[in-house]
């Protein structure tokens, strides 16, 4: 341009030409500045996405952040920024379709964190970035897991509430066998039932208990009560603890070796085979972890006595082991038997035989032991000192326990005429729901002996039936703590039950020993321990039959149940409906 201008106007001076060039250069600079401003403004508006629709779950990456540098910058360097734009557009399109179709998850629905797609164009993460990413992923998974657990808990609560509602409906149908007709309160005030002020009948046993169904276990209850009633301690006001099932099992085992009149007497008293009684004991041992029930049995034989093989096999089938003992050696025999008893009762009965017990005349000892320990379903929450009314009329201080919970209780008068006026009972359940303690007191004060005389096994069966069918109600129970020991001879009781022949020289037990023509029973002893406190119960008992050989020429209302007088306590198995222990307590 300058050369052309010089040719056209050669007369122009050098100074004027230089000014013209400066002016043109300033114009070019101004143009470039304006163009830069326009580009900057255009770029700013292009990056502004404040008016764009943002969907839930979308992540905004700030510019110049570490995440932005790790994703955008490498793509720009590799020329793959267009791939990122296309992927973002596809993601936004999918979210729009889900949002419009109504399948896009809401904010309250737990979403499992999705794994971020691996991108081959992104640079490898640094250890710190990888650790932070893993932490974020774990937090998301933990949130998802907790939300799932919360939803499951709410669903379980809903199901339990539905079950509770249905149980209430079934109970109401049992209260009212015939459906009630709904009547409006307007003009129908005579038979109208206000659902807000309705109260159940004031009857402890609101459900009708069906008639008792006879079973083979009734023989166990009958034997237990008859054996208990026949026990006559030297002082009739002494405490008595007995486990009749042990005696019944030992007597049934003797019946397997008996014949003739001896066998007939044993069968009439026992009314069950040793195999069936052993199966009942085995079923009792299947308990919940909160209850411990152990049964042990052994036949201690003199070294010279040869036991019948069939009798030994049958004894083994019912759980009795054969143990040889040197009975002429008194101290060794007592130590061996006491060691077995202590182990079977967890050392609650360490000295079953004292050092003065003569063992020289014993040829065989049938022993069995039972150990029971359990905790209350509703532990007693209060203990205090109070007066206890003894049989002779005086009072003494004992430690009482108190609790108020939903329990079963009732009264009974039918067939119990006499000074006692009937009885009242309460069930104290153990944890697990398999066993219970039943307390029985007479309606009239200090008439326990009169009540025992008229009480029958059918009454006990009725009470145990109520444990299954009766409704619970709030009972304020007050009973004494007690720790009892009892050692009684069962011979007189068995004699009253008609088992007499095996105690005489006419005993007919030919199938027990091979080298003894005549075998008779000298005594039947049971030693028992019962501990009851605010936490639970420990009960154990040992039963023994001593056998000697003879020659032929030798001969919902709230109920207050206060136990402050002598009472009966039974520990029963609610599944089999059989008593394990029967206790008469005069002095707790």
C-alpha positions as CSV (number, residue, x, y, z in Angstrom):
1,X,0.0,0.0,0.0
2,X,2.7,2.4,0.9
3,X,4.5,1.7,-2.4
4,X,1.4,2.4,-4.4
5,X,0.8,5.6,-2.5
6,X,4.3,6.7,-3.1
7,X,3.9,6.2,-6.9
8,X,0.6,8.1,-7.1
9,X,1.7,10.9,-4.9
10,X,5.4,11.1,-5.1
11,X,5.3,14.7,-3.9
12,X,4.0,13.8,-0.4
13,X,6.6,14.1,2.4
14,X,7.9,11.4,4.7
15,X,6.3,12.9,7.8
16,X,2.7,12.8,6.4
17,X,3.2,9.2,5.3
18,X,4.2,8.1,8.8
19,X,1.1,9.7,10.4
20,X,-1.2,7.9,8.0
21,X,0.4,4.5,9.0
22,X,-0.1,5.2,12.7
23,X,-3.7,6.0,12.2
24,X,-4.4,2.8,10.3
25,X,-2.6,0.7,12.9
26,X,-4.7,2.3,15.7
27,X,-7.9,1.3,13.8
28,X,-6.7,-2.2,13.5
29,X,-6.0,-2.4,17.2
30,X,-9.5,-1.0,18.0
31,X,-11.1,-3.6,15.7
32,X,-9.2,-6.4,17.4
33,X,-10.2,-5.2,20.9
34,X,-13.9,-5.1,19.9
35,X,-13.6,-8.6,18.4
36,X,-12.1,-9.9,21.6
37,X,-14.8,-8.4,23.7
38,X,-17.5,-10.0,21.4
39,X,-15.8,-13.4,21.7
40,X,-15.6,-13.1,25.5
41,X,-19.2,-12.2,25.8
42,X,-20.2,-15.0,23.5
43,X,-18.2,-17.6,25.5
44,X,-19.6,-16.4,28.8
45,X,-23.2,-16.8,27.6
46,X,-22.4,-20.2,26.1
47,X,-21.1,-21.5,29.5
48,X,-24.0,-20.1,31.5
49,X,-26.3,-23.1,32.2
50,X,-28.2,-21.6,35.1
51,X,-31.5,-21.9,33.2
52,X,-30.9,-25.5,32.2
53,X,-33.2,-28.2,33.7
54,X,-31.3,-30.1,36.4
55,X,-32.5,-33.6,37.3
56,X,-32.2,-35.5,40.6
57,X,-28.9,-37.4,40.8
58,X,-27.1,-35.1,38.3
59,X,-23.6,-34.2,39.4
60,X,-22.2,-30.7,38.6
61,X,-18.4,-30.6,38.2
62,X,-17.0,-27.1,39.1
63,X,-14.5,-25.8,36.7
64,X,-10.8,-25.9,37.7
65,X,-11.7,-28.6,40.4
66,X,-9.6,-31.8,40.7
67,X,-12.4,-33.8,39.2
68,X,-12.7,-31.4,36.3
69,X,-9.0,-31.6,35.7
70,X,-9.0,-35.4,35.8
71,X,-11.9,-35.7,33.3
72,X,-12.1,-32.6,31.0
73,X,-8.5,-31.8,30.5
74,X,-7.4,-35.2,29.4
75,X,-10.3,-35.4,26.9
76,X,-9.3,-32.0,25.5
77,X,-5.7,-33.1,25.2
78,X,-6.7,-36.3,23.5
79,X,-9.3,-34.7,21.2
80,X,-12.1,-36.7,22.8
81,X,-14.1,-33.8,24.2
82,X,-16.8,-34.6,21.7
83,X,-17.3,-38.1,23.2
84,X,-17.9,-36.5,26.6
85,X,-20.5,-34.1,25.2
86,X,-22.3,-37.0,23.4
87,X,-22.3,-39.2,26.5
88,X,-23.7,-36.3,28.7
89,X,-26.4,-35.7,26.1
90,X,-27.3,-39.4,26.1
91,X,-27.5,-39.5,29.9
92,X,-29.7,-36.4,30.0
93,X,-31.9,-37.9,27.3
94,X,-32.4,-41.1,29.4
95,X,-33.2,-39.1,32.5
96,X,-35.8,-37.0,30.6
97,X,-37.4,-40.2,29.3
98,X,-37.5,-41.7,32.8
99,X,-38.9,-38.5,34.3
100,X,-41.6,-38.2,31.7
101,X,-42.6,-41.9,32.0
102,X,-42.8,-41.8,35.8
103,X,-40.1,-44.4,36.4
104,X,-37.4,-42.0,37.6
105,X,-36.8,-42.9,41.3
106,X,-38.1,-40.3,43.9
107,X,-36.0,-38.9,46.7
108,X,-37.5,-41.3,49.4
109,X,-36.8,-44.5,47.5
110,X,-33.5,-46.2,48.4
111,X,-31.3,-46.3,45.4
112,X,-28.4,-48.6,45.3
113,X,-25.3,-46.7,44.2
114,X,-24.4,-47.4,40.7
115,X,-20.9,-48.1,39.6
116,X,-19.3,-45.3,37.6
117,X,-18.4,-46.5,34.1
118,X,-14.8,-47.0,33.4
119,X,-13.5,-44.6,30.9
120,X,-10.5,-45.6,28.8
121,X,-9.7,-42.0,28.0
122,X,-9.4,-40.8,31.7
123,X,-6.1,-40.8,33.3
124,X,-5.4,-43.2,36.2
125,X,-6.5,-41.8,39.6
126,X,-3.9,-41.0,42.2
127,X,-3.9,-43.1,45.4
128,X,-5.6,-40.3,47.3
129,X,-8.3,-39.8,44.7
130,X,-8.9,-43.6,44.6
131,X,-9.2,-43.8,48.4
132,X,-11.7,-40.9,48.4
133,X,-13.7,-42.6,45.7
134,X,-13.8,-45.8,47.6
135,X,-14.9,-44.0,50.8
136,X,-17.7,-42.4,48.9
137,X,-18.8,-45.7,47.4
138,X,-18.8,-47.4,50.9
139,X,-20.8,-44.6,52.4
140,X,-23.4,-44.9,49.6
141,X,-23.6,-48.6,50.1
142,X,-24.0,-48.3,53.8
143,X,-26.8,-45.7,53.4
144,X,-28.5,-48.1,51.0
145,X,-28.2,-51.0,53.4
146,X,-29.5,-49.0,56.3
147,X,-32.5,-47.9,54.3
148,X,-33.2,-51.5,53.3
149,X,-33.1,-52.6,56.9
150,X,-35.4,-49.8,57.9
151,X,-37.9,-50.8,55.2
152,X,-37.7,-54.4,56.4
153,X,-38.3,-53.4,60.0
154,X,-41.3,-51.4,59.1
155,X,-42.7,-54.3,57.1
156,X,-42.2,-56.7,60.0
157,X,-43.9,-54.2,62.4
158,X,-46.8,-54.1,60.0
159,X,-47.1,-57.9,59.8
160,X,-46.9,-58.2,63.6
161,X,-49.6,-55.6,64.0
162,X,-51.8,-57.5,61.6
163,X,-51.2,-60.8,63.5
164,X,-52.0,-59.1,66.8
165,X,-55.2,-57.7,65.3
166,X,-56.3,-61.1,64.1
167,X,-55.6,-62.7,67.4
168,X,-57.7,-60.1,69.1
169,X,-60.5,-60.9,66.7
170,X,-60.2,-64.6,67.4
171,X,-60.3,-64.0,71.1
172,X,-63.3,-61.8,70.8
173,X,-65.1,-64.6,68.8
174,X,-64.3,-67.0,71.7
175,X,-65.7,-64.5,74.2
176,X,-68.9,-64.1,72.0
177,X,-69.7,-67.4,70.2
178,X,-72.7,-65.7,68.6
179,X,-72.1,-62.5,66.5
180,X,-73.6,-59.5,68.2
181,X,-76.1,-57.5,66.2
182,X,-75.0,-53.9,65.7
183,X,-77.7,-51.5,66.9
184,X,-77.8,-47.7,66.7
185,X,-77.7,-45.8,70.0
186,X,-80.6,-43.7,68.8
187,X,-83.8,-45.3,70.2
188,X,-81.9,-48.6,71.1
189,X,-80.5,-47.9,74.5
190,X,-81.5,-51.2,76.1
191,X,-79.2,-53.7,74.3
192,X,-76.7,-51.2,72.9
193,X,-73.0,-52.0,73.6
194,X,-70.7,-49.0,73.7
195,X,-67.4,-50.2,72.1
196,X,-65.4,-47.5,74.0
197,X,-66.7,-48.4,77.4
198,X,-67.1,-52.2,77.0
199,X,-65.4,-54.4,79.6
200,X,-64.9,-58.1,79.5
201,X,-66.6,-60.4,82.0
202,X,-65.1,-60.4,85.5
203,X,-64.1,-64.0,85.4
204,X,-60.5,-65.3,85.7
205,X,-61.1,-68.1,83.3
206,X,-63.0,-66.3,80.6
207,X,-62.5,-69.0,78.0
208,X,-64.5,-72.2,78.3
209,X,-62.0,-75.0,79.0
210,X,-62.9,-78.2,77.0
211,X,-63.4,-81.4,78.9
212,X,-60.2,-83.2,79.9
213,X,-59.1,-85.7,77.2
214,X,-57.7,-88.9,78.8
215,X,-54.2,-89.8,77.9
216,X,-51.5,-92.2,79.0
217,X,-49.9,-89.3,80.9
218,X,-52.8,-89.3,83.3
219,X,-51.3,-92.4,84.9
220,X,-48.1,-90.4,85.6
221,X,-50.2,-87.7,87.3
222,X,-52.2,-90.2,89.3
223,X,-49.1,-92.1,90.5
224,X,-47.4,-88.8,91.4
225,X,-50.3,-87.5,93.6
226,X,-51.0,-90.9,95.2
227,X,-47.3,-91.2,96.1
228,X,-47.2,-87.7,97.5
229,X,-50.3,-88.1,99.6
230,X,-48.9,-91.4,101.1
231,X,-45.7,-89.8,102.4
232,X,-45.8,-89.6,106.2
233,X,-42.8,-87.8,107.6
234,X,-42.1,-88.0,111.4
235,X,-43.5,-84.5,111.8
236,X,-46.4,-83.9,109.5
237,X,-45.6,-80.2,109.4
238,X,-42.2,-80.8,107.8
239,X,-41.5,-79.7,104.3
240,X,-41.8,-82.4,101.7
241,X,-40.2,-82.4,98.2
242,X,-40.6,-85.4,95.9
243,X,-40.1,-86.2,92.3
244,X,-42.6,-89.0,91.7
245,X,-41.5,-89.6,88.1
246,X,-38.2,-91.0,89.4
247,X,-39.9,-93.4,91.7
248,X,-42.4,-94.5,89.0
249,X,-39.6,-95.2,86.6
250,X,-37.6,-97.2,89.1
251,X,-40.6,-99.2,90.1
252,X,-41.5,-99.9,86.5
253,X,-38.0,-101.2,85.9
254,X,-38.4,-103.6,88.9
255,X,-41.7,-104.7,87.4
256,X,-39.8,-105.9,84.3
257,X,-37.9,-108.3,86.5
258,X,-41.0,-109.4,88.6
259,X,-43.5,-112.2,88.2
260,X,-46.7,-113.3,89.8
261,X,-48.3,-111.3,92.5
262,X,-45.3,-108.9,92.7
263,X,-45.6,-108.0,89.0
264,X,-49.4,-107.5,89.3
265,X,-49.0,-105.1,92.2
266,X,-46.4,-103.1,90.4
267,X,-48.4,-102.9,87.2
268,X,-51.5,-101.8,89.1
269,X,-49.6,-99.0,90.8
270,X,-47.5,-97.8,87.8
271,X,-49.9,-98.2,84.9
272,X,-47.1,-97.5,82.4
273,X,-44.2,-99.4,80.9
274,X,-40.6,-98.4,81.7
275,X,-40.0,-97.7,78.0
276,X,-42.9,-95.2,77.8
277,X,-41.8,-93.5,81.0
278,X,-38.2,-93.3,79.6
279,X,-39.5,-91.7,76.4
280,X,-41.4,-89.1,78.5
281,X,-38.2,-88.3,80.4
282,X,-36.2,-88.0,77.1
283,X,-38.8,-85.6,75.7
284,X,-38.6,-83.5,78.8
285,X,-34.9,-83.0,78.2
286,X,-35.6,-81.1,74.9
287,X,-35.7,-77.7,76.4
288,X,-34.9,-74.1,75.6
289,X,-31.5,-72.7,76.5
290,X,-33.0,-70.9,79.5
291,X,-33.8,-74.2,81.1
292,X,-31.5,-77.1,82.2
293,X,-33.1,-80.5,82.8
294,X,-30.9,-83.5,83.2
295,X,-31.8,-87.1,84.1
296,X,-29.4,-89.8,85.2
297,X,-29.9,-93.4,86.2
298,X,-27.7,-96.3,87.4
299,X,-27.9,-99.8,88.8
300,X,-25.2,-100.4,91.4
301,X,-24.4,-104.1,91.6
302,X,-22.5,-106.1,94.2
303,X,-19.4,-107.7,92.7
304,X,-20.7,-111.2,93.4
305,X,-24.2,-110.7,92.0
306,X,-24.8,-111.8,88.4
307,X,-27.5,-109.8,86.8
308,X,-29.9,-111.2,84.3
309,X,-28.8,-110.3,80.8
310,X,-32.4,-109.5,79.6
311,X,-33.0,-107.3,82.6
312,X,-29.7,-105.5,82.1
313,X,-30.5,-104.9,78.4
314,X,-34.0,-103.5,79.3
315,X,-32.5,-101.3,81.9
316,X,-30.0,-99.9,79.4
317,X,-32.9,-99.2,77.0
318,X,-34.5,-96.9,79.6
319,X,-31.2,-95.2,80.3
320,X,-29.8,-97.0,83.4
321,X,-26.1,-97.9,83.4
322,X,-24.8,-100.9,85.3
323,X,-22.1,-100.0,87.8
324,X,-20.2,-102.7,89.9
325,X,-19.7,-101.7,93.6
326,X,-17.9,-103.3,96.4
327,X,-20.7,-103.0,99.0
328,X,-18.9,-104.9,101.8
329,X,-16.3,-102.1,101.7
330,X,-18.5,-99.5,103.3
331,X,-16.4,-96.4,102.9
332,X,-15.5,-97.1,99.2
333,X,-19.1,-97.9,98.3
334,X,-20.4,-94.7,99.9
335,X,-17.8,-92.6,98.3
336,X,-18.5,-94.1,94.8
337,X,-22.3,-93.7,95.1
338,X,-22.1,-90.2,96.5
339,X,-19.7,-89.2,93.7
340,X,-22.2,-90.3,91.1
341,X,-25.1,-88.5,92.9
342,X,-23.1,-85.3,93.2
343,X,-22.2,-85.3,89.6
344,X,-25.8,-86.0,88.5
345,X,-27.2,-83.2,90.7
346,X,-24.4,-80.7,90.0
347,X,-23.2,-81.0,93.7
348,X,-26.6,-79.9,95.1
349,X,-26.8,-83.3,96.9
350,X,-23.1,-84.2,97.6
351,X,-23.8,-86.6,100.5
352,X,-26.7,-88.9,99.5
353,X,-25.4,-91.6,101.8
354,X,-23.9,-90.5,105.1
355,X,-20.8,-92.3,106.5
356,X,-23.0,-94.3,109.0
357,X,-25.1,-95.9,106.3
358,X,-24.6,-99.7,106.4
359,X,-23.8,-101.1,103.0
360,X,-22.8,-104.7,103.8
361,X,-26.3,-106.0,103.4
362,X,-27.0,-104.3,100.1
363,X,-26.6,-106.3,96.9
364,X,-28.1,-103.9,94.4
365,X,-29.1,-100.2,94.4
366,X,-31.4,-98.7,91.8
367,X,-30.7,-95.0,91.7
368,X,-31.9,-92.2,89.4
369,X,-31.6,-88.5,89.6
370,X,-33.1,-85.4,88.0
371,X,-31.8,-81.9,87.9
372,X,-34.0,-78.9,87.0
373,X,-32.9,-75.2,86.7
374,X,-34.7,-72.4,85.0
375,X,-35.4,-68.7,85.2
376,X,-38.7,-67.0,85.5
377,X,-40.3,-65.5,82.5
378,X,-41.2,-62.5,84.7
379,X,-38.5,-62.1,87.3
380,X,-39.7,-60.8,90.7
381,X,-38.8,-57.1,91.0
382,X,-39.2,-56.6,94.7
383,X,-38.2,-58.4,97.9
384,X,-39.1,-57.5,101.5
385,X,-39.6,-58.9,104.9
386,X,-43.0,-59.9,106.1
387,X,-45.0,-62.2,108.4
388,X,-45.7,-65.8,107.5
389,X,-48.6,-67.7,109.2
390,X,-47.4,-71.1,110.4
391,X,-49.7,-74.1,111.0
392,X,-49.5,-73.9,114.8
393,X,-50.8,-70.4,114.8
394,X,-47.7,-68.3,115.4
395,X,-46.1,-65.9,112.9
396,X,-42.5,-65.6,111.7
397,X,-40.5,-63.2,109.5
398,X,-39.7,-64.5,106.0
399,X,-38.4,-62.9,102.8
400,X,-41.2,-62.3,100.3
401,X,-41.0,-61.7,96.5
402,X,-43.5,-59.5,94.6
403,X,-44.4,-59.1,91.0
404,X,-47.4,-57.9,89.0
405,X,-47.7,-59.5,85.5
406,X,-50.1,-61.2,83.2
407,X,-50.5,-64.7,84.5
408,X,-53.1,-67.5,84.7
409,X,-54.9,-68.2,87.9
410,X,-58.2,-69.5,89.1
411,X,-60.3,-71.1,91.8
412,X,-61.8,-74.5,92.2
413,X,-64.6,-75.7,94.6
414,X,-66.2,-78.7,92.8
415,X,-65.4,-81.9,94.6
416,X,-63.5,-80.1,97.3
417,X,-66.0,-79.9,100.1
418,X,-64.8,-79.7,103.6
419,X,-63.0,-77.2,105.9
420,X,-60.7,-76.0,103.1
421,X,-63.5,-74.5,101.1
422,X,-61.9,-75.3,97.8
423,X,-58.6,-73.9,96.5
424,X,-57.1,-71.1,94.5
425,X,-54.1,-71.5,92.2
426,X,-51.7,-69.3,90.2
427,X,-49.3,-70.3,87.4
428,X,-45.7,-68.8,87.5
429,X,-44.3,-69.5,84.0
430,X,-40.6,-70.1,83.4
431,X,-38.7,-68.6,80.5
432,X,-39.3,-70.6,77.3
433,X,-42.9,-71.4,78.0
434,X,-42.3,-75.2,78.6
435,X,-42.4,-75.4,82.3
436,X,-44.4,-73.7,85.0
437,X,-44.7,-73.6,88.8
438,X,-48.2,-73.9,90.1
439,X,-48.9,-72.5,93.6
440,X,-52.0,-74.0,95.4
441,X,-53.4,-72.6,98.6
442,X,-56.8,-73.4,100.3
443,X,-59.6,-70.9,100.3
444,X,-59.7,-71.0,104.1
445,X,-56.7,-70.2,106.2
446,X,-54.5,-73.0,107.5
447,X,-56.5,-75.9,106.1
448,X,-53.8,-77.3,103.8
449,X,-53.9,-80.9,105.2
450,X,-57.7,-81.0,104.8
451,X,-57.3,-79.8,101.2
452,X,-54.7,-82.5,100.4
453,X,-57.1,-85.2,101.7
454,X,-59.9,-84.3,99.2
455,X,-57.7,-83.2,96.3
456,X,-57.5,-85.8,93.5
457,X,-55.4,-86.3,90.3
458,X,-58.4,-85.2,88.2
459,X,-58.2,-81.8,89.9
460,X,-54.6,-81.5,89.0
461,X,-55.4,-82.5,85.4
462,X,-58.0,-79.7,85.3
463,X,-55.5,-77.1,86.5
464,X,-53.0,-78.2,83.9
465,X,-55.6,-78.0,81.2
466,X,-56.3,-74.4,82.2
467,X,-52.6,-73.7,81.6
468,X,-53.4,-74.2,77.9
469,X,-56.8,-72.8,77.5
470,X,-57.3,-70.0,80.1
471,X,-56.6,-66.4,79.4
472,X,-54.0,-64.5,81.4
473,X,-54.8,-61.4,83.5
474,X,-52.9,-59.1,85.8
475,X,-52.0,-60.9,89.0
476,X,-50.2,-59.2,91.9
477,X,-48.3,-62.1,93.3
478,X,-46.6,-62.2,96.7
479,X,-44.8,-65.4,97.7
480,X,-41.9,-66.3,100.0
481,X,-38.4,-67.2,98.9
482,X,-37.4,-70.7,100.1
483,X,-34.5,-73.1,100.1
484,X,-35.6,-76.6,101.1
485,X,-34.1,-80.0,101.5
486,X,-36.1,-83.2,102.0
487,X,-35.1,-86.8,102.6
488,X,-38.1,-89.1,102.8
489,X,-38.7,-92.9,102.8
490,X,-41.2,-93.9,100.1
491,X,-41.8,-97.4,101.5
492,X,-45.0,-96.5,103.5
493,X,-46.4,-94.6,100.6
494,X,-45.8,-97.5,98.2
495,X,-47.4,-99.9,100.7
496,X,-50.6,-97.6,100.8
497,X,-50.6,-97.8,97.0
498,X,-50.8,-101.6,97.1
499,X,-47.1,-102.4,96.4
500,X,-46.2,-104.6,99.3
501,X,-45.1,-108.0,98.1
502,X,-41.6,-106.9,97.0
503,X,-40.8,-105.7,100.5
504,X,-41.4,-109.1,102.1
505,X,-39.8,-112.6,101.9
506,X,-42.6,-113.6,99.4
507,X,-41.1,-111.2,96.9
508,X,-41.1,-112.6,93.4
509,X,-38.4,-110.9,91.4
510,X,-36.8,-113.9,89.6
511,X,-35.6,-112.1,86.4
512,X,-33.2,-109.7,88.1
513,X,-30.4,-111.8,89.3
514,X,-29.2,-115.2,88.1
515,X,-27.5,-116.5,91.3
516,X,-30.1,-115.3,93.8
517,X,-33.3,-117.3,94.1
518,X,-35.1,-114.7,96.2
519,X,-34.7,-110.9,95.9
520,X,-36.6,-108.3,97.9
521,X,-36.6,-104.5,98.3
522,X,-35.5,-103.2,101.7
523,X,-36.2,-99.4,101.2
524,X,-37.0,-96.7,98.7
525,X,-35.5,-93.3,99.6
526,X,-35.6,-90.0,97.8
527,X,-33.5,-87.0,98.6
528,X,-34.6,-83.7,97.0
529,X,-33.5,-80.0,97.0
530,X,-35.6,-77.1,95.9
531,X,-34.3,-73.5,95.7
532,X,-36.7,-70.7,94.7
533,X,-35.7,-67.0,94.5
534,X,-36.6,-63.9,92.6
535,X,-34.6,-65.1,89.5
536,X,-35.7,-68.7,89.1
537,X,-35.7,-72.2,90.5
538,X,-33.2,-75.0,91.1
539,X,-34.7,-78.4,91.9
540,X,-33.0,-81.8,92.0
541,X,-33.9,-85.2,93.5
542,X,-32.3,-88.6,93.8
543,X,-34.3,-91.8,94.2
544,X,-32.9,-95.2,95.3
545,X,-34.3,-98.7,95.8
546,X,-32.1,-100.9,97.9
547,X,-32.4,-104.6,97.0
548,X,-31.1,-107.5,99.0
549,X,-31.0,-111.2,98.2
550,X,-32.5,-113.8,100.6
551,X,-32.4,-117.5,101.1
552,X,-35.6,-119.5,100.9
553,X,-35.7,-120.0,104.8
554,X,-35.5,-116.2,105.6
555,X,-38.9,-113.9,106.0
556,X,-58.7,-60.3,83.9
557,X,-59.7,-58.5,86.6
558,X,-56.6,-57.6,88.7
559,X,-56.1,-60.4,91.2
560,X,-54.1,-60.2,94.4
561,X,-52.5,-63.6,95.2
562,X,-50.7,-63.6,98.5
563,X,-49.0,-66.7,99.8
564,X,-48.5,-66.2,103.5
565,X,-49.5,-69.6,104.8
566,X,-48.5,-73.3,104.1
567,X,-49.0,-74.1,100.4
568,X,-48.4,-76.6,97.7
569,X,-45.9,-76.0,94.8
570,X,-45.8,-78.1,91.7
571,X,-43.3,-77.9,88.8
572,X,-45.0,-79.2,85.7
573,X,-44.2,-79.8,82.1
574,X,-46.8,-78.0,80.1
575,X,-46.1,-80.0,76.9
576,X,-46.6,-83.4,78.5
577,X,-48.9,-82.2,81.3
578,X,-47.0,-84.1,83.9
579,X,-45.7,-83.0,87.3
580,X,-41.9,-83.2,87.8
581,X,-41.9,-82.1,91.5
582,X,-44.6,-81.8,94.1
583,X,-43.8,-79.8,97.2
584,X,-45.6,-79.2,100.5
585,X,-44.1,-76.2,102.2
586,X,-44.9,-75.4,105.9
587,X,-41.8,-73.5,106.8
588,X,-40.1,-71.5,104.0
